[in-house]
Amino acid sequence: MYLYVELWRFRPAWLKLSQGDRKAWMDKLLAGLQQQLQSGVEALGFASNDGDTSHSSGYDFLAAWKMPNKEVAQRFEDFVENVGLHEYFEQVNTRGQMMEMEEVVSALLNAQNR
């Protein structure tokens, strides 16, 4: 399983859209997202970034997803790119194979200089 985390914030282009244009774009996004969900993408949750988050990323929203493998994650990235999300939102992503806590601790303890 893959874990995928998105962080995004508004670009001026989004803020300039009318409510009707925002709704039309969001309808298009949600229709495409349904196809992603049918391909094995699972939404774990969404949140608005708390203003008082310690060491905040500075992004407005976040989403966490679970995906069966890297190929599905890459298709999800293609979907996001093709729907034009980056025109309206500045976004950063992180993804990787899910690990157990013990695996993460071991990786941290055994870290090597690159």
C-alpha positions in Angstrom: 0.0 0.0 0.0 1.0 3.6 -0.7 0.4 6.6 1.4 -0.1 9.9 -0.5 -0.3 13.3 1.2 -1.1 16.6 -0.7 -0.7 20.1 0.7 -2.2 23.0 -1.3 -2.9 26.7 -1.1 -4.9 29.1 -3.3 -3.3 30.8 -6.3 -4.6 34.3 -7.3 -6.2 32.7 -10.4 -8.6 30.7 -8.1 -9.5 33.8 -6.1 -10.3 35.7 -9.3 -12.9 33.1 -10.5 -16.6 33.7 -10.0 -18.5 31.4 -7.7 -20.1 29.8 -10.8 -16.7 29.2 -12.5 -15.4 27.7 -9.3 -18.4 25.4 -9.0 -18.0 24.3 -12.7 -14.4 23.5 -12.2 -15.0 21.7 -9.0 -17.8 19.6 -10.6 -15.2 18.5 -13.2 -12.7 17.7 -10.6 -15.1 15.6 -8.5 -16.3 13.7 -11.6 -12.8 12.7 -12.4 -12.1 11.9 -8.7 -14.9 9.3 -8.8 -12.9 7.4 -11.4 -9.9 7.5 -9.2 -11.8 6.1 -6.3 -13.0 3.3 -8.5 -9.4 2.5 -9.4 -8.4 1.8 -5.7 -7.7 5.3 -4.4 -9.0 5.7 -0.9 -9.5 9.1 0.8 -8.3 8.9 4.4 -9.2 12.5 5.1 -9.1 16.2 4.4 -8.4 19.2 6.6 -7.9 22.9 6.7 -4.5 23.7 8.2 -4.9 25.1 11.7 -3.3 28.6 11.8 -1.5 27.8 15.0 0.1 24.5 13.8 3.7 24.3 15.2 6.2 24.4 12.4 3.4 24.9 9.9 3.9 24.2 6.2 2.1 27.4 5.3 -0.4 25.5 3.1 -4.1 26.0 3.5 -5.4 22.5 3.1 -4.2 18.9 3.2 -5.5 15.5 2.0 -4.3 12.1 2.9 -4.9 9.1 0.5 -4.2 5.4 0.5 -3.4 3.7 -2.8 -2.7 0.1 -3.6 0.6 0.7 -5.4 2.9 3.2 -7.0 1.3 2.9 -10.5 -2.1 4.0 -9.1 -0.4 6.9 -7.3 1.3 8.0 -10.6 -2.1 7.8 -12.4 -3.6 9.9 -9.6 -0.8 12.5 -10.2 -1.6 12.5 -13.9 -5.2 13.1 -13.1 -4.4 16.0 -10.9 -2.2 17.5 -13.5 -4.6 17.0 -16.4 -7.6 18.5 -14.5 -5.6 21.7 -14.2 -5.4 21.8 -10.4 -2.0 23.5 -10.5 -3.4 26.5 -12.4 -5.5 27.3 -9.3 -3.6 25.9 -6.4 0.0 25.7 -5.4 0.5 22.1 -4.3 3.2 19.9 -2.9 3.0 16.1 -2.5 4.6 13.3 -0.6 4.1 9.6 -1.4 5.7 6.3 -0.5 5.3 2.7 0.4 3.5 2.4 3.8 5.8 1.2 6.6 5.3 -0.1 10.1 6.6 2.0 12.9 9.5 -0.4 13.5 10.6 -0.1 9.9 10.7 3.7 10.1 12.7 3.5 13.4 15.1 1.1 11.8 15.5 3.3 8.7 16.2 6.3 11.0 18.7 4.5 13.1 20.5 3.1 10.1 20.6 6.3 8.1 23.8 6.8 6.1 25.4 9.9 4.6 24.6 10.1 0.9 
